[in-house]
Amino acid sequence: MAKHRKTKEQKIAASQKRDLNQFAYSFTNLSEDKKTNPVIHHPKTTSYSYVYNDLKKTLTVCAIVIAFQLFLFFILQHHIFMIPGVSY
């Protein structure tokens, strides 16, 4: 079965649609006023609050793991608890 090809008009329409969706331009009459540049609006809606929360959780888990390792080392060092095959 043959693949449906786009016509030239469809390609032009798709290209114009993509161009309009990328940036929001504010035009005045360009033929009269060539000195002004179009204004491009870039929305600044980036929020990195999730990074702080993830970092806090990661540091908490790391601190718990390190504290457990130190506790286990202390217990094994002073022979309070013996694990066969492990000697300190």
Secondary structure, 3 states (H helix, E strand, C coil): CCCCCCCHHHHHHHHHHHHHHHCCEECCCCCCCCCCCCEECCCCCCCCHHHHHHHHHHHHHHHHHHHHHHHHHHHHHCCCCCCCCCCC
